[in-house]
Amino acid sequence: MEYLELFLKSIFIDNMVFAFFLGMCSYLAVSKKVSTAVGLGAAVIFVLAITVPLNFLLDKYILREGALVWLGPEYASYDLSFLTFILFIATIATMVQLVEIIVEKFSPSLYNSLGIFLPLIAVNCAILGGSLFMQQKEFANISQAAVYGIGSGIGWFLAILAIAAIREKIRYSNVPAPLRGLGITFILTGLMAIGFMSFGGMLTGGDEEEKQAPKAVQVEEEKTTKEVAQNTNVTILK
């Protein structure tokens, strides 16, 4: 249940596009056709699914303060966290190169349609954001990191697929001239972001009830304490 909740939250609540507006360059540029959006979205899922767990291992066994203790007690005081961005981006760039080789080999048409935006996945802030959020959330094991990476990729995939489908249909609509192109796309993105915010209540309702329950107990304890104090004061005065 924990993994399912993490998976759904990473897709709908912590969506890279609609919650954090990360990866907007590729999102806007490659969302004119559904076919290209599907290809790029699949590439982002693959890269996030691989890089987030790999960067989790890098962070746990190399980058954190004291992470090198497995090499010996003399390395326990080493802190390589200043290398976080360099190593994370190096891992992402390696995986992107692998994706680029695979796409060029098996789907040249998709490779040509994606153009420069396929290698630019390496500097896509949604990809780096997935690893940095993973580090911030301090997952307990690599399985949680993998679930979060896959969920984040699927969330970005759904976002670009939805806007691509709408942009294909909106070509035949009578959009006011000043809003044509990126104008209406930004408006649609904002509306979809508001729609995705509604998913927050579905997965956090139970947490709010758990938070409210201790507060109610605390209020009752405070009332009991005040009553005891009042009774003690009355007794002393008598």
Backbone as CSV, one residue per row, in Angstrom:
resi,resn,N_x,N_y,N_z,CA_x,CA_y,CA_z,C_x,C_y,C_z
1,MET,0.837,-1.203,0.000,0.000,0.000,0.000,0.876,1.260,0.000
2,GLU,2.005,1.201,0.706,2.912,2.346,0.764,3.456,2.679,-0.620
3,TYR,3.835,1.635,-1.371,4.387,1.852,-2.703,3.319,2.367,-3.666
4,LEU,2.101,1.857,-3.528,1.012,2.323,-4.390,0.703,3.789,-4.130
5,GLU,0.680,4.176,-2.867,0.427,5.577,-2.525,1.530,6.482,-3.063
6,LEU,2.782,6.045,-2.929,3.910,6.816,-3.457,3.820,6.928,-4.973
7,PHE,3.435,5.843,-5.627,3.314,5.818,-7.086,2.237,6.792,-7.557
8,LEU,1.072,6.764,-6.923,-0.030,7.640,-7.331,0.273,9.103,-7.006
9,LYS,0.917,9.355,-5.883,1.269,10.728,-5.526,2.254,11.321,-6.522
10,SER,3.236,10.515,-6.942,4.230,11.025,-7.887,3.622,11.311,-9.257
11,ILE,2.520,10.632,-9.588,1.863,10.872,-10.877,0.942,12.079,-10.817
12,PHE,0.054,12.106,-9.838,-1.031,13.084,-9.845,-0.791,14.289,-8.929
13,ILE,-0.264,14.072,-7.742,-0.117,15.189,-6.793,1.202,15.923,-7.012
14,ASP,2.313,15.176,-7.085,3.627,15.777,-7.295,4.021,15.713,-8.769
15,ASN,3.053,15.985,-9.639,3.318,15.931,-11.079,4.390,16.951,-11.459
16,MET,5.377,16.498,-12.232,6.507,17.354,-12.581,6.086,18.611,-13.343
17,VAL,5.070,18.490,-14.180,4.632,19.628,-14.991,3.603,20.466,-14.248
18,PHE,2.554,19.829,-13.760,1.426,20.578,-13.217,1.622,21.020,-11.771
19,ALA,2.522,20.386,-11.023,2.775,20.790,-9.639,4.018,21.660,-9.514
20,PHE,5.081,21.330,-10.286,6.345,22.039,-10.165,6.747,22.782,-11.436
21,PHE,6.016,22.561,-12.537,6.289,23.213,-13.832,7.736,22.980,-14.265
22,LEU,8.183,21.740,-14.141,9.515,21.350,-14.581,9.430,20.663,-15.943
23,GLY,10.445,20.860,-16.761,10.456,20.259,-18.088,9.535,20.950,-19.069
24,MET,9.314,22.242,-18.864,8.350,22.964,-19.703,8.857,23.189,-21.127
25,CYS,10.166,23.266,-21.322,10.700,23.512,-22.677,10.287,22.392,-23.622
26,SER,10.611,21.158,-23.255,10.226,20.016,-24.083,8.714,19.846,-24.112
27,TYR,8.074,20.119,-22.992,6.619,19.994,-22.902,5.917,20.884,-23.914
28,LEU,6.400,22.094,-24.101,5.771,23.026,-25.034,6.208,22.789,-26.477
29,ALA,7.449,22.406,-26.674,7.995,22.312,-28.032,7.610,21.025,-28.747
30,VAL,7.460,19.920,-28.023,7.242,18.614,-28.655,5.791,18.153,-28.497
31,SER,4.918,19.033,-28.060,3.528,18.632,-27.821,2.584,19.063,-28.940
32,LYS,3.125,19.276,-30.138,2.256,19.656,-31.251,1.590,18.439,-31.891
33,LYS,2.228,17.268,-31.760,1.678,16.028,-32.298,1.698,14.953,-31.220
34,VAL,0.669,14.118,-31.222,0.586,13.058,-30.222,1.700,12.035,-30.420
35,SER,2.027,11.732,-31.675,3.042,10.706,-31.944,4.400,11.082,-31.362
36,THR,4.822,12.327,-31.578,6.103,12.749,-31.019,6.035,12.884,-29.502
37,ALA,4.885,13.291,-28.983,4.725,13.410,-27.533,4.839,12.044,-26.861
38,VAL,4.264,11.019,-27.485,4.355,9.669,-26.928,5.805,9.191,-26.915
39,GLY,6.527,9.432,-28.005,7.927,9.012,-28.060,8.788,9.676,-27.018
40,LEU,8.660,10.991,-26.886,9.462,11.711,-25.898,9.043,11.335,-24.485
41,GLY,7.732,11.173,-24.266,7.255,10.776,-22.942,7.781,9.416,-22.522
42,ALA,7.820,8.466,-23.470,8.367,7.143,-23.163,9.852,7.236,-22.837
43,ALA,10.573,8.094,-23.559,12.002,8.276,-23.280,12.216,8.862,-21.890
44,VAL,11.367,9.809,-21.490,11.488,10.418,-20.158,11.196,9.384,-19.068
45,ILE,10.196,8.525,-19.289,9.895,7.472,-18.314,11.104,6.558,-18.138
46,PHE,11.701,6.165,-19.260,12.859,5.268,-19.197,14.023,5.919,-18.455
47,VAL,14.302,7.170,-18.781,15.439,7.852,-18.158,15.204,8.043,-16.657
48,LEU,14.003,8.456,-16.268,13.710,8.642,-14.846,13.725,7.313,-14.098
49,ALA,13.203,6.263,-14.720,13.160,4.952,-14.064,14.555,4.405,-13.802
50,ILE,15.533,4.787,-14.633,16.895,4.290,-14.454,17.734,5.230,-13.584
51,THR,17.625,6.535,-13.841,18.528,7.479,-13.175,18.184,7.712,-11.703
52,VAL,16.897,7.707,-11.355,16.545,7.963,-9.954,17.088,6.865,-9.033
53,PRO,16.899,5.569,-9.341,17.515,4.547,-8.484,19.045,4.595,-8.485
54,LEU,19.654,4.845,-9.656,21.111,4.936,-9.708,21.628,6.092,-8.859
55,ASN,20.961,7.231,-8.961,21.384,8.386,-8.158,21.104,8.160,-6.673
56,PHE,20.103,7.338,-6.372,19.860,6.971,-4.970,21.060,6.218,-4.408
57,LEU,21.583,5.273,-5.192,22.759,4.522,-4.756,23.984,5.427,-4.630
58,LEU,24.140,6.343,-5.592,25.256,7.290,-5.509,25.162,8.146,-4.249
59,ASP,23.956,8.607,-3.967,23.763,9.470,-2.804,23.993,8.709,-1.506
60,LYS,23.520,7.461,-1.462,23.596,6.699,-0.216,24.994,6.201,0.085
61,TYR,25.736,5.789,-0.930,27.020,5.138,-0.698,28.236,5.999,-1.043
62,ILE,28.007,7.186,-1.632,29.156,8.016,-2.008,29.016,9.462,-1.546
63,LEU,27.845,10.076,-1.785,27.738,11.528,-1.658,27.420,12.013,-0.246
64,ARG,26.629,11.280,0.508,26.247,11.765,1.835,27.449,11.845,2.773
65,GLU,27.291,12.654,3.794,28.347,12.738,4.809,28.436,11.413,5.552
66,GLY,29.606,10.832,5.558,29.800,9.539,6.204,29.402,8.351,5.356
67,ALA,29.025,8.579,4.089,28.584,7.480,3.233,29.725,6.545,2.859
68,LEU,30.951,7.026,2.917,32.104,6.214,2.520,32.625,5.338,3.654
69,VAL,31.838,5.197,4.714,32.282,4.385,5.844,32.458,2.932,5.444
70,TRP,31.790,2.496,4.372,31.933,1.112,3.921,33.345,0.839,3.383
71,LEU,34.101,1.908,3.091,35.487,1.736,2.668,36.433,1.566,3.853
72,GLY,35.964,1.972,5.028,36.795,1.884,6.223,36.447,3.002,7.188
73,PRO,36.725,2.819,8.466,36.375,3.853,9.457,37.087,5.176,9.229
74,GLU,38.232,5.151,8.562,38.965,6.403,8.333,38.270,7.311,7.327
75,TYR,37.297,6.758,6.569,36.567,7.560,5.577,35.220,8.062,6.105
76,ALA,34.935,7.810,7.369,33.617,8.160,7.914,33.370,9.663,7.931
77,SER,34.408,10.451,8.006,34.249,11.906,8.097,34.188,12.593,6.736
78,TYR,34.304,11.845,5.653,34.314,12.438,4.310,32.903,12.863,3.919
79,ASP,32.805,14.011,3.283,31.531,14.544,2.802,31.698,14.990,1.348
80,LEU,31.123,14.230,0.424,31.239,14.526,-1.001,29.943,15.094,-1.575
81,SER,29.109,15.684,-0.738,27.824,16.206,-1.207,27.990,17.336,-2.221
82,PHE,29.156,17.993,-2.239,29.374,19.073,-3.205,29.466,18.545,-4.639
83,LEU,29.601,17.233,-4.790,29.645,16.623,-6.126,28.278,16.139,-6.599
84,THR,27.227,16.454,-5.853,25.894,15.917,-6.157,25.447,16.262,-7.566
85,PHE,25.476,17.534,-7.922,24.979,17.949,-9.230,25.812,17.340,-10.364
86,ILE,27.121,17.303,-10.184,27.986,16.783,-11.237,27.705,15.313,-11.500
87,LEU,27.643,14.513,-10.433,27.428,13.080,-10.610,26.013,12.771,-11.075
88,PHE,25.030,13.496,-10.564,23.642,13.281,-11.006,23.511,13.570,-12.501
89,ILE,24.051,14.700,-12.937,23.946,15.067,-14.358,24.743,14.101,-15.227
90,ALA,25.885,13.622,-14.748,26.664,12.646,-15.510,25.875,11.352,-15.702
91,THR,25.195,10.906,-14.655,24.362,9.699,-14.764,23.222,9.911,-15.753
92,ILE,22.570,11.072,-15.662,21.456,11.374,-16.570,21.947,11.446,-18.013
93,ALA,23.073,12.105,-18.254,23.602,12.234,-19.618,23.941,10.873,-20.208
94,THR,24.468,9.986,-19.389,24.793,8.640,-19.873,23.540,7.897,-20.314
95,MET,22.496,7.961,-19.506,21.255,7.272,-19.859,20.599,7.895,-21.089
96,VAL,20.681,9.214,-21.213,20.101,9.878,-22.384,20.823,9.460,-23.651
97,GLN,22.133,9.330,-23.572,22.885,8.859,-24.733,22.457,7.449,-25.118
98,LEU,22.205,6.612,-24.129,21.727,5.261,-24.401,20.356,5.284,-25.074
99,VAL,19.464,6.137,-24.578,18.133,6.262,-25.195,18.251,6.770,-26.629
100,GLU,19.112,7.747,-26.841,19.281,8.304,-28.184,19.767,7.242,-29.168
101,ILE,20.699,6.406,-28.745,21.207,5.336,-29.608,20.108,4.333,-29.931
102,ILE,19.302,3.970,-28.915,18.230,2.992,-29.125,17.174,3.540,-30.070
103,VAL,16.739,4.790,-29.850,15.703,5.384,-30.702,16.195,5.531,-32.136
104,GLU,17.422,5.972,-32.311,17.965,6.132,-33.659,18.076,4.792,-34.380
105,LYS,18.339,3.735,-33.626,18.508,2.414,-34.230,17.176,1.802,-34.636
106,PHE,16.178,1.895,-33.767,14.928,1.167,-33.989,13.789,2.037,-34.516
107,SER,13.889,3.362,-34.400,12.824,4.234,-34.908,13.435,5.521,-35.462
108,PRO,14.016,5.462,-36.652,14.640,6.672,-37.236,13.659,7.809,-37.455
109,SER,12.392,7.474,-37.792,11.401,8.528,-38.018,11.130,9.306,-36.737
110,LEU,10.985,8.585,-35.614,10.781,9.245,-34.330,12.021,10.043,-33.940
111,TYR,13.181,9.512,-34.225,14.435,10.211,-33.918,14.509,11.539,-34.663
112,ASN,14.110,11.528,-35.940,14.132,12.752,-36.744,13.066,13.741,-36.294
113,SER,11.898,13.237,-35.890,10.818,14.139,-35.477,11.121,14.800,-34.137
114,LEU,11.800,14.065,-33.239,12.164,14.652,-31.947,13.286,15.667,-32.091
115,GLY,14.183,15.419,-33.045,15.244,16.380,-33.330,16.143,16.625,-32.132
116,ILE,16.415,17.894,-31.886,17.351,18.297,-30.847,16.815,18.041,-29.450
117,PHE,15.485,17.843,-29.319,14.893,17.719,-27.989,15.169,16.363,-27.340
118,LEU,15.543,15.361,-28.129,15.903,14.076,-27.532,17.211,14.164,-26.742
119,PRO,18.303,14.658,-27.321,19.514,14.812,-26.489,19.352,15.860,-25.388
120,LEU,18.419,16.791,-25.565,18.214,17.820,-24.542,17.525,17.274,-23.296
121,ILE,17.101,15.997,-23.336,16.572,15.386,-22.113,17.629,15.430,-21.010
122,ALA,18.905,15.408,-21.420,19.992,15.434,-20.436,19.951,16.684,-19.572
123,VAL,19.461,17.789,-20.118,19.359,19.031,-19.350,17.904,19.375,-19.039
124,ASN,17.029,18.384,-19.178,15.624,18.589,-18.823,15.524,18.679,-17.306
125,CYS,15.006,19.791,-16.804,14.978,19.995,-15.358,14.048,19.007,-14.656
126,ALA,13.102,18.400,-15.377,12.247,17.381,-14.768,13.049,16.141,-14.416
127,ILE,14.044,15.795,-15.243,14.867,14.626,-14.984,15.756,14.868,-13.761
128,LEU,16.432,15.996,-13.743,17.271,16.321,-12.589,16.411,16.549,-11.347
129,GLY,15.231,17.148,-11.542,14.332,17.363,-10.412,13.905,16.067,-9.750
130,GLY,13.689,15.016,-10.544,13.321,13.724,-9.971,14.384,13.207,-9.014
131,SER,15.650,13.325,-9.390,16.737,12.861,-8.523,16.893,13.745,-7.291
132,LEU,16.732,15.054,-7.462,16.876,15.962,-6.319,15.715,15.807,-5.336
133,PHE,14.504,15.605,-5.856,13.366,15.354,-4.968,13.541,14.021,-4.240
134,MET,14.084,13.023,-4.941,14.372,11.738,-4.307,15.321,11.931,-3.133
135,GLN,16.344,12.749,-3.341,17.304,13.016,-2.279,16.651,13.766,-1.121
136,GLN,15.754,14.677,-1.442,15.082,15.462,-0.409,14.115,14.614,0.413
137,LYS,13.452,13.672,-0.242,12.463,12.836,0.442,13.115,11.768,1.314
138,GLU,14.392,11.486,1.100,15.136,10.530,1.923,14.441,9.174,1.978
139,PHE,14.309,8.548,0.824,13.680,7.237,0.751,14.512,6.208,1.502
140,ALA,13.820,5.197,2.047,14.492,4.199,2.866,15.263,3.183,2.040
141,ASN,14.800,2.895,0.828,15.451,1.863,0.019,15.329,2.215,-1.459
142,ILE,16.025,1.422,-2.264,16.068,1.691,-3.703,14.720,1.401,-4.369
143,SER,13.914,0.533,-3.774,12.603,0.222,-4.351,11.707,1.456,-4.353
144,GLN,11.710,2.197,-3.257,10.918,3.425,-3.207,11.420,4.438,-4.216
145,ALA,12.734,4.535,-4.372,13.290,5.460,-5.358,12.878,5.063,-6.767
146,ALA,12.880,3.763,-7.064,12.476,3.293,-8.392,10.998,3.576,-8.653
147,VAL,10.160,3.332,-7.653,8.722,3.605,-7.803,8.486,5.089,-8.033
148,TYR,9.207,5.921,-7.283,9.054,7.365,-7.459,9.523,7.804,-8.838
149,GLY,10.629,7.238,-9.320,11.132,7.602,-10.645,10.162,7.208,-11.752
150,ILE,9.628,5.996,-11.673,8.668,5.547,-12.691,7.399,6.390,-12.635
151,GLY,6.904,6.646,-11.420,5.696,7.452,-11.284,5.886,8.867,-11.795
152,SER,7.028,9.466,-11.507,7.299,10.824,-11.993,7.363,10.851,-13.515
153,GLY,7.971,9.820,-14.109,8.027,9.745,-15.572,6.654,9.583,-16.190
154,ILE,5.823,8.745,-15.583,4.461,8.555,-16.101,3.659,9.848,-15.964
155,GLY,3.868,10.570,-14.859,3.172,11.844,-14.681,3.538,12.842,-15.767
156,TRP,4.831,12.924,-16.094,5.267,13.821,-17.170,4.728,13.342,-18.518
157,PHE,4.701,12.038,-18.709,4.160,11.457,-19.952,2.683,11.806,-20.121
158,LEU,1.900,11.660,-19.062,0.468,11.995,-19.141,0.261,13.478,-19.431
159,ALA,1.108,14.321,-18.860,0.973,15.761,-19.067,1.213,16.130,-20.529
160,ILE,2.310,15.640,-21.114,2.615,16.008,-22.502,1.652,15.327,-23.468
161,LEU,1.179,14.128,-23.120,0.210,13.448,-23.985,-1.122,14.193,-23.984
162,ALA,-1.561,14.655,-22.821,-2.835,15.373,-22.729,-2.786,16.685,-23.506
163,ILE,-1.719,17.458,-23.338,-1.654,18.744,-24.033,-1.478,18.548,-25.529
164,ALA,-0.780,17.470,-25.944,-0.617,17.201,-27.374,-1.954,16.844,-28.016
165,ALA,-2.750,16.034,-27.329,-4.066,15.664,-27.859,-4.961,16.890,-27.984
166,ILE,-4.906,17.776,-26.989,-5.728,18.989,-27.032,-5.249,19.919,-28.142
167,ARG,-3.941,20.058,-28.300,-3.408,20.977,-29.322,-3.719,20.477,-30.730
168,GLU,-3.785,19.163,-30.905,-4.154,18.644,-32.223,-5.607,18.985,-32.549
169,LYS,-6.476,18.903,-31.557,-7.898,19.183,-31.787,-8.177,20.681,-31.866
170,ILE,-7.386,21.463,-31.135,-7.673,22.893,-31.053,-7.295,23.626,-32.346
171,ARG,-6.591,22.950,-33.224,-6.274,23.559,-34.516,-7.534,23.895,-35.302
172,TYR,-8.565,23.120,-35.070,-9.809,23.308,-35.812,-10.796,24.188,-35.048
173,SER,-10.362,24.762,-33.940,-11.225,25.633,-33.136,-10.948,27.090,-33.477
174,ASN,-11.909,27.920,-33.181,-11.794,29.351,-33.456,-11.182,30.051,-32.240
175,VAL,-9.881,29.922,-32.109,-9.160,30.543,-30.993,-8.879,32.000,-31.348
176,PRO,-9.107,32.930,-30.417,-8.790,34.344,-30.701,-7.333,34.508,-31.131
177,ALA,-7.094,35.361,-32.069,-5.763,35.529,-32.657,-4.663,35.798,-31.625
178,PRO,-4.883,36.669,-30.626,-3.796,36.939,-29.662,-3.416,35.722,-28.818
179,LEU,-4.320,34.731,-28.725,-4.066,33.583,-27.864,-3.570,32.355,-28.626
180,ARG,-3.469,32.452,-29.922,-3.062,31.286,-30.699,-1.591,30.948,-30.429
181,GLY,-1.306,29.649,-30.433,0.073,29.204,-30.186,0.313,28.985,-28.707
182,LEU,1.351,29.602,-28.184,1.729,29.379,-26.796,0.735,29.978,-25.805
183,GLY,0.023,31.023,-26.228,-0.923,31.659,-25.312,-1.982,30.695,-24.822
184,ILE,-2.682,30.053,-25.738,-3.737,29.117,-25.360,-3.139,27.881,-24.702
185,THR,-1.891,27.532,-25.077,-1.242,26.367,-24.466,-0.967,26.614,-22.992
186,PHE,-0.508,27.827,-22.653,-0.278,28.150,-21.245,-1.588,28.160,-20.463
187,ILE,-2.638,28.673,-21.074,-3.933,28.702,-20.391,-4.426,27.279,-20.123
188,LEU,-4.313,26.414,-21.131,-4.725,25.024,-20.962,-3.884,24.318,-19.901
189,THR,-2.589,24.611,-19.884,-1.719,24.003,-18.873,-2.134,24.422,-17.471
190,GLY,-2.456,25.706,-17.305,-2.926,26.180,-16.004,-4.221,25.528,-15.579
191,LEU,-5.148,25.357,-16.521,-6.421,24.712,-16.199,-6.230,23.251,-15.818
192,MET,-5.347,22.560,-16.547,-5.082,21.166,-16.205,-4.375,21.049,-14.863
193,ALA,-3.506,22.021,-14.550,-2.842,22.014,-13.247,-3.858,22.157,-12.117
194,ILE,-4.847,23.023,-12.319,-5.910,23.175,-11.317,-6.693,21.872,-11.183
195,GLY,-6.947,21.203,-12.325,-7.646,19.926,-12.279,-6.867,18.871,-11.522
196,PHE,-5.545,18.837,-11.718,-4.731,17.841,-11.029,-4.646,18.125,-9.536
197,MET,-4.855,19.382,-9.138,-4.840,19.701,-7.708,-5.965,18.990,-6.962
198,SER,-7.047,18.652,-7.674,-8.169,17.976,-7.027,-7.804,16.579,-6.561
199,PHE,-6.759,15.982,-7.158,-6.346,14.650,-6.721,-5.717,14.678,-5.337
200,GLY,-5.280,15.857,-4.893,-4.619,15.938,-3.600,-5.499,15.490,-2.453
201,GLY,-6.773,15.843,-2.485,-7.675,15.453,-1.414,-7.955,13.975,-1.358
202,MET,-7.809,13.286,-2.498,-8.107,11.848,-2.534,-7.063,11.036,-1.783
203,LEU,-5.796,11.489,-1.826,-4.716,10.699,-1.244,-4.220,11.247,0.078
204,THR,-4.656,12.452,0.459,-4.191,13.038,1.721,-5.304,13.174,2.744
205,GLY,-6.527,12.754,2.405,-7.634,12.877,3.345,-7.398,12.090,4.613
206,GLY,-6.890,10.861,4.474,-6.618,10.032,5.643,-5.550,10.627,6.531
207,ASP,-4.540,11.235,5.925,-3.470,11.845,6.709,-3.990,12.995,7.548
208,GLU,-4.922,13.773,6.969,-5.472,14.910,7.716,-6.283,14.433,8.913
209,GLU,-7.032,13.314,8.733,-7.807,12.789,9.846,-6.892,12.308,10.964
210,GLU,-5.754,11.667,10.579,-4.809,11.205,11.585,-4.182,12.380,12.332
211,LYS,-3.953,13.499,11.621,-3.374,14.672,12.257,-4.374,15.344,13.188
212,GLN,-5.666,15.295,12.815,-6.684,15.938,13.636,-6.956,15.153,14.909
213,ALA,-6.809,13.827,14.844,-7.103,12.993,16.007,-6.189,13.315,17.183
214,PRO,-4.876,13.387,17.008,-4.018,13.762,18.137,-4.324,15.142,18.684
215,LYS,-4.727,16.084,17.811,-5.070,17.418,18.286,-6.271,17.360,19.229
216,ALA,-7.259,16.529,18.879,-8.437,16.408,19.727,-8.054,15.832,21.086
217,VAL,-7.179,14.831,21.090,-6.722,14.251,22.351,-5.974,15.288,23.170
218,GLN,-5.159,16.115,22.493,-4.395,17.141,23.196,-5.322,18.175,23.823
219,VAL,-6.388,18.554,23.118,-7.352,19.509,23.670,-8.027,18.947,24.913
220,GLU,-8.397,17.657,24.853,-9.037,17.035,26.013,-8.082,17.005,27.202
221,GLU,-6.807,16.706,26.943,-5.824,16.678,28.029,-5.652,18.061,28.642
222,GLU,-5.654,19.110,27.790,-5.516,20.469,28.322,-6.710,20.840,29.191
223,LYS,-7.920,20.430,28.745,-9.123,20.714,29.547,-9.043,20.014,30.895
224,THR,-8.624,18.759,30.882,-8.510,18.005,32.128,-7.486,18.649,33.064
225,THR,-6.372,19.101,32.508,-5.338,19.745,33.315,-5.855,21.030,33.947
226,LYS,-6.590,21.816,33.158,-7.152,23.069,33.693,-8.156,22.790,34.806
227,GLU,-8.998,21.764,34.634,-9.987,21.429,35.659,-9.304,20.993,36.951
228,VAL,-8.242,20.181,36.804,-7.512,19.740,37.996,-6.877,20.934,38.709
229,ALA,-6.311,21.868,37.917,-5.677,23.049,38.511,-6.708,23.915,39.230
230,GLN,-7.890,24.081,38.621,-8.937,24.880,39.252,-9.408,24.243,40.564
231,ASN,-9.607,22.915,40.532,-10.044,22.210,41.739,-8.995,22.316,42.846
232,THR,-7.703,22.273,42.475,-6.624,22.391,43.445,-6.617,23.793,44.084
233,ASN,-6.818,24.806,43.238,-6.864,26.176,43.767,-8.025,26.379,44.708
234,VAL,-9.190,25.802,44.378,-10.365,25.950,45.240,-10.115,25.281,46.593
235,THR,-9.476,24.119,46.555,-9.188,23.394,47.789,-8.224,24.177,48.674
236,ILE,-7.223,24.781,48.054,-6.230,25.565,48.827,-6.899,26.772,49.456
237,LEU,-7.781,27.435,48.693,-8.466,28.612,49.243,-9.367,28.243,50.419
238,LYS,-9.979,27.093,50.331,-10.820,26.667,51.447,-9.977,26.384,52.675
